[in-house]
Amino acid sequence: MESTLPTNQPPNRFYVVPCMLTICSLFSGFYSMISSINGHFFAAAVAILVAAVFDGLDGRVARMTGSTSTFGMELDSLCDMVAFGVAPGLLAYLWALTPYGRYGWLAAFLYVAATSLRLARFNSQTVASPSHDFTGLPCPAAAGMIATAVMFSSHVFKTTDTVQHITLLLLVYLLSYLMVSTHRYLSFKHMDIAKEKRFQLIVGLILLLILLASEPPITLFGASLLYIFSGLFMAAKNRLTRKKPKPIVQENLPH
């Protein structure tokens, strides 16, 4: 007889379809690592983006089919560590951080460590205090930033070899900080759209798809940059618009 879990926790069961989608994300991350080791950086970057697609599909399929489980959540977190932690960290190191020696591999390790901390915090927050927004930069978005940077460099500068630029080293440090920061990032998983605006949304998505398909390396890189800095913009906006405490006016009392 199976033990009954509390009603606020998903059952500990194995569902084939969402778990296989998660494994596909893991496979894409592992393929990215193999491609990075072999010097095929563009293919490694594309594999990370494919892993992000599967990572987005497994959760949606699980929710749509009512097949969410604790097993699936733990499997997803472990696979994310490989696909969006180790794989982009290895790609960044072999592609751009090797010339910096010790500072390069320490930056890559910091990125991997920040990913693990980000995932651990996310798992604990979803259980304790679920929210529609992300606290800190999601690790798939950070991995996508590294992947699109590789694609952008290969497309614009027509090079498939390793590159050396200080901005790439700083980018890895910035992504590591943003993942463990408390900046809020929008989540598109729970969107309440009015019925009268759904048609306009479909038209907008079609236009966005056309824009992304025109020059994927450039448009995906631009979209990643916008999302990366959106958290910083919202943090700055909240700080500027934060209401200042009103000064206490002391009345002149008669002596």
N, C-alpha and C positions, 0 to 999 in steps of 0.2 A: 504494500500500500504506500503510495507516494505521500510525502509530507506536504502539507498545505502551507504555502508561503503567505505572508501578510498581503492583504489586498492592495497595498500601495507599492508592492514590488512585483516585477514581471516573473512568470514561471521560469524555472531552470530547465528549459527544454532545448532540443536541437532541431532547428528548422532548416531544411535543406536549401531552399532558394536564397534567402537573405545571407546565409552563411557562405554559400558558394560565390555570391557577389563579393563578399568580404575577402574570400580567398583570391578572387580575381584581382582585387586591389593589392593584395600581398604579392601576387605573382608579378604584377606590373612594377611594383617597387623593387622586387628582386631582379627583374630584368633590367631595370634602370641601373642598379649597382653593377651588374655584369657589363653593360654597355659603357659605363663610366670607366671601369677598369681597362676595357679594350680601347678606350679613347674615342668612342662614338658618343660624343656629348650631346649632340642634337637628338639622337634616338633616346638617350637617357632622359633628356628633358621631356620629350613627348610621352614617355612611359610614366613619368610622374603625373602628368596631366590626365592620362588615362586612369591611373590609380585614383585620382580625385573624383573622376566621373563615377567609377564603381563605388567609391566611398559614399557618394551622395545617393546612389541608387539603393544600396542595401538597407539603409535606414528607412527610406520612403516605402520600399517594397514591404518591409517588416511592419510598418505602421498601417499600410493599406490592407494587408492581409491578416492583420491581427496576430502576427507571429513574432512579436518582440519577446525577448528572454534575457535573463542575466548572462547566460552562456554567450549569446550573440553580442551583447554589450562588451563583455570582456574580450572576446575574439576580435571585435572591431578595434578596441583600444590597442591590443597587441600588434595587430596588422598596421595600424596607423603609425606606430612607433617605427616600424621598418620602412613603410612607404613614404612617410612624411618627416621622418627624423633621420634615420641612418642613410637612406638613399639620397636625399638632397644634400645632406652633410658631406657625403663622399663625393657627390658630383661637384659641389662648390670647392672642395679641397683639390681634387684632381684637375679641375678646370681653371681655377683662378687663384687658389691660395697656396699652392705648392711653392712658388717663388719666395714666399715670405717665411719659409722655414718653420721655426717653432711657433711664431705668431700665427702662421697659417693653420697648422693642425690644432692649435689651441682654440682658434676661432671656430673651426669645424666641430670640435668637441663641445664647445659652449653651445653651439646650435643644437646638437643632439641632446645635451643635458637639459636645455630649455624646453625642448619638445617633450621630454619625459615629464618634466615638472608641469608643463601646460596640460598634458593629458591627465595626470594624476589629479590636478586641481579641478579640471572639467568633470571627471568622474565623480568626485566628491560633491561638487556643487549641484550636479543634476539630481543627486539623491537628496541632498539636504535642502537646497533652495533653487528649484528650477526657474529659469528665466528665458525670455524670448531673445535676449541679446547675449553676446559672448563677452566674457570678462577676459581681456587679453586677445591678442591676434590668434585666430584659429590656425593650427599647424598645417592644414591643407593649403590655406592661403599663403602662409610663409613659404611652404615648399613650392607652390605655384609661382611665387615671386622669383625664386632662384631659377626655376625651369624656364619661365618666360624671359628672364634676363639672358640665359644661354641662347634661346631661340632668337631673341632680338639681336644679340651680338653676331650670331651666325648669319642672319639675314641682312643686316645693315652693313657690317664690316666685312662680310664674305670671308670669314675665317672659321675653320673647324678645329683649330689648334687651341692650346692653352693661352689664356690672356693674363695680363698683369696690369692691374689698375687699382689704385688705392680705394676708389669708390666701392669696388666689389668687396673688399675686406671690411669696409665700414658698413656695407649693406648687411653682411652676415651678422655683425655685432648688433645692428639696429633691429633686425628680425628677431634675434635672440632676446633682446630687451622687450620688444613689443609682445612676445608670446607670454612672458611672465609678468607683464605689467597689469595694471587694473583699468586700462583704457577700455571703453565700451566699443564693441564692433557689432554692426547690425547682423542679425540672422534672418535669412530668407525662408526658414523652414515654416514659420507660423506667420502667414500674411492674411489679414482680414481685408478682402477686397470687395467693395460694394458691387452689386450686380450690374448697375448702370455703367461701371467703369471697367468691366471685364473685357469688353470688346476693344476699348482703347489700349488695354494692357496687352492683348494679343497682337495688335498692330505694332505697338512699341517693341515687343519681343521679336517680331519678324524683322523690323528695321535693325534691331541690335544684332540679330543673327546675320543679316546681310553685311553689316559693318564688320563683324568679327571674321566673316568668311572672306572679305576682300583682301586683307593683309593680316592673317592670323598672328604672325610673330610680333607685329607692331601693335595691333589692337589689343591682343591679350596682355602684352607688356604694359600698355597704358592702363588697361582696366585693373591690372594687379597693383600698379602704383597708386591709382585712385583709392582702391580699397585699403591699401596699407596705410596711407596717410589720412584716411577718413577718421580713424580713431584718434589721431593726434589733433585733427581739426575740431572734432566734437569735444575733446578734452579742453582745448583752448577756448572754444565757444562757451562751454559751461563755466569755465573759470572767469571769463569776462562778464558773462551775464549773471553770475552769482550775486544775489541780493546782498548788499552790504548792510550790516546792522545799523538801525537808525540811532543817531546820537541821542543820549539822554539829556533832555532839557530840564535844567533845574529852575524851579520857580523861585522868584525872589520873595522869601517869606518876611513878614514884618518883624522887626526886632522887638 
